[in-house]
Amino acid sequence: MRKDLKITIKNEEEIALMRQAGKYLGQVYEEISQVIRPGMSTLELNDIGEDLIRQKGCIPECIDYEGFSAAFCISVNNQVVHGIPHKDHFLDEGDIVSVDTVLSYKGYMADAARTYPVGHVIEPFMQFIEDTRKAFYEGVKFAKAGNVVNDISKAIGAYAKAHHYGVVRELGGHGIGKGMHEDPFVPNYNRIFYKGPVLKQGMAICIEPMLNYGKRQVDFLEDGWTVITRDDSFSCHYENTVLITEGEPEILTLEPHA
């Protein structure tokens, strides 16, 4: 348990910049959702997304982050997160693809992820995508000043357990602002012995359920990035940047027509 957490409280000027960053990222995802199709490569999808980010005057922050080579993490089927786009990895009918990125606007960041169906996807996996989104919304209900981080984590974990999904424990959400990954860590399961810090107005956090259709265990590939399910089951990811306010939480990265 860390005792040296460095949690930043954003002022009104910083919040305004994060709102704009989040607005742009929501627009990017709305546009990306319209182009995903069977037969396209994950690199093509990445390049389209990078162009959209730059057209809005933003910076794709994943490029060169700790050596990552692309603007987006693109993870297909049994890949949980951090899939590296490649010109020879093509999307097939029936796949599910998770798309995750961070952009910055005038030095302030927004982070979000979505899982999309590729063409016709069978109903259990369509429901899985929707349930992962719903798990986020179960968690965000508790993203209020005065609650603790574990209130969010517990709600996500309980929803996933009720729907018989595996909850990835090795990865989770985080704070965000000028840095891509700030304190606090936001797990997706109930931590019995550590409840996490108290949420305060002006904090910005990323809440991001990562759920497996099978068991929770994952493996890390030798490329240093890609995380896969150990049992080869499909995985889903849904994430938004969330501002803690004096009242209800404010989700900064929603698509304009969500």
N, C-alpha and C positions, 0 to 999 in steps of 0.2 A: 504493500500500500504506500503510495507516494504521499509525502507531506509537503512537497515543494511545488505544488501546482501554481502555474502562472496563467491565471484566467484574466482576460482583458474585458473591461466594460466599455462598450462603445458610446461615444457622445453623439449628439444629434447630427453633426456633420458626417461622421463616420457611418452612421446608420443610413443616411441619405445615399451615400455612395454604395453601400452594400445593397440597398434596395434596388438601385439602378443596375448593379451587377447581376442581381438575381432576376430582374426583369429581362435583361438580355439573355441570360441562360435559359429562362423559360421559353423565350422565343426560339432559341436554337433547337430546343427539344421538340417544339411543335413542328418545326420545319423538318427535322430529322425523321420524325415519325412518318412523314409523307413519302420518304425516298427509299426506305428499307424494302428490299425485294429479293426473292431467290435469285441466285446467280451472281450477285455483286460480291466483291471481295471485302474483307474487313478493312483493308487499307483504303479502298475506295470510299467506304463509309466514313472512315477517319478523315480523309482528305476533304470530303464534303463538309463535315462538321467543323474542321479547322477553318475552312473558307468562311463559313457562316459566322464564326467567332470573330475573325479579323474584320469582316465587313461591318461589324457593329462597333468597331474601334476598341475591341477588347483583346487581351492577350491570353492565348491558350497556355495555361500554367503547367500542364502536365509535361510539356516538351522539355526534356533535359532535367526533369525533377529526379534527382538521385540516379540519373542515367537512363530514365525512361525515354524511349525514342519517338513517341507519338503524342498527338494532342488528346486522344481519347484512349481509355481502356475499353476494349471491346471483347466481351467474354461470351462464348457460345456454348449452350447446352450444359455440359458438366463443368465448365469453367465458372468458378464462383465470382472472381474479380481479377482485375489487372491483366486481362488477356492482351497480348501485344498484337496490334493490327499487322496483317501480312498480305502481300499481293496474291499469294497462292492459297489463302484460306477463304473459301467461298461459302456463302450462306446458302443452305438448302431449304426447300419446302419442308415445313414442319419443325424447323429449328426454333429455338428461342435465343434471343441475343440481348445481353445486358450492355448498356452504353453508359459510361461514367466519365465525367470530365470536370475540370475546374477552370474557370476563367477569372481574370481580374479586370477591373475597371478603375482607372486612376489609383491603382495600388491596393484596392480592396477586392476580396475574392468571394466567389459564389461557387458552390459545389452541389451537384445533383447527379442522380443516376436513374435510369429507367430500364425495364426489361420489356422487349417487344416480341410479338410473334412474327415469324417469317412465313408469309403466305398463309396457308391453311394449317392451323395447329390443333391437335386433338383437344377435346373439351377439358380433360383433367388438367392439362398444362395451361390452358387459357384461364381456368379457375385458379391455378397456382399463381399465375402472374397477378391476378386480381387480389388474391389473398395476401400476397406480399405487400401490395399497395395498402391494403386495409390494415395490415400490421403496423405500417408507418402511422396511419391515422389513429390507431389505438394508442400508440406511444405518444404522439404529439398532444393528445388530450392532457397529458400531465406535464407538458413543457411550460410550466407557469412559475412565476416568482414565488419562492417559499417552499416549493417542492424540492426534492433531491433528485439527482440523476437517476438513481435506481428506480424511482417511480416510473420513469419512461421505460427503462430496461425491463422491468417486471411486467408491464402491460404488453410489450411486444412479445416477450417470451411466453406469456400465458396464452395470447392469441395463437401463436404458432403451435404451441403444444396442443391446444384444443383442436387444431386442424391437422395434427399429426405430421408436422414438418420438422425437420432437423434445423436447429438454430446454430449457425456458425459462431463459435466463441473466440476464435483467435483474432478476429477482426471486428471493428465496430465503428460507431460514429465518433465525432470529435468536435472541439471548438474550431472556429474559423474567424478570420478577419484579415489582417495584413499577411498573416501566415496561412498556408494551406491546411496545416494540421496544428491546431493549438489545443491547450487544455480546455475542458476536461475530456477524458475518454468516455464514450457513451456506448456501453455494451447493449446487446440485444437479448439478454437473459438476466434473470434475477440473481444478483450477487448477495448472498445471505449475510456475509460478514463484512461487506463494505458497501455502504449506501451511496458513496460519491458526494461531491460538494452540493451545497444548496444553490439552486438556480436563482439568479438575480436579474432584475431589469437591466437591459443593455448587453446581456450576454448573447452571443450568436453561436449556435451549435448545428452540427449536421446529424440528423437522425437517419439511419440507413439500415433497415432490416436486410440481412442476407440469409435467405432460407433455402434449405435443400429439400427436394422432394423425398429423399430417402433419409439416411442418417446424417448426423451433424459433422462427422469427422471429415477433415480436409487434408490435402497434401500440397506442398509447395514444390513447383517444378524447378529444374536445374537452371532455367533461364533467369532465375532470381526474382521473378514477378508473378507469373501465372499461378493461381490457386485453383485446384480442382477438387471435386468431391471424391472421397476415397472409394465410395461404392459405385461411382460412375453415374449417379443419378443427376437429373437436371437441377440447376440452381437458379434462383431469382434474386434480384437486387432492386431496391427502390429507395431513393434518397432525396431529401431536400435540405436546404439551408433554412434554419428557423431562428427567428429573433424572439428573445424573451422580453415581454413588455410588462406593463403594470396590470394588464388584463389577460386577454386571450393571446396565445402565441400567434406570431405572424409568419406565414410561410412565404419566403422570398422568391422561390425559384419555380413557381407553378407556370404551366403553359398559359398563354393569354385566354384561351377558351376552355380551360380545365373546369 
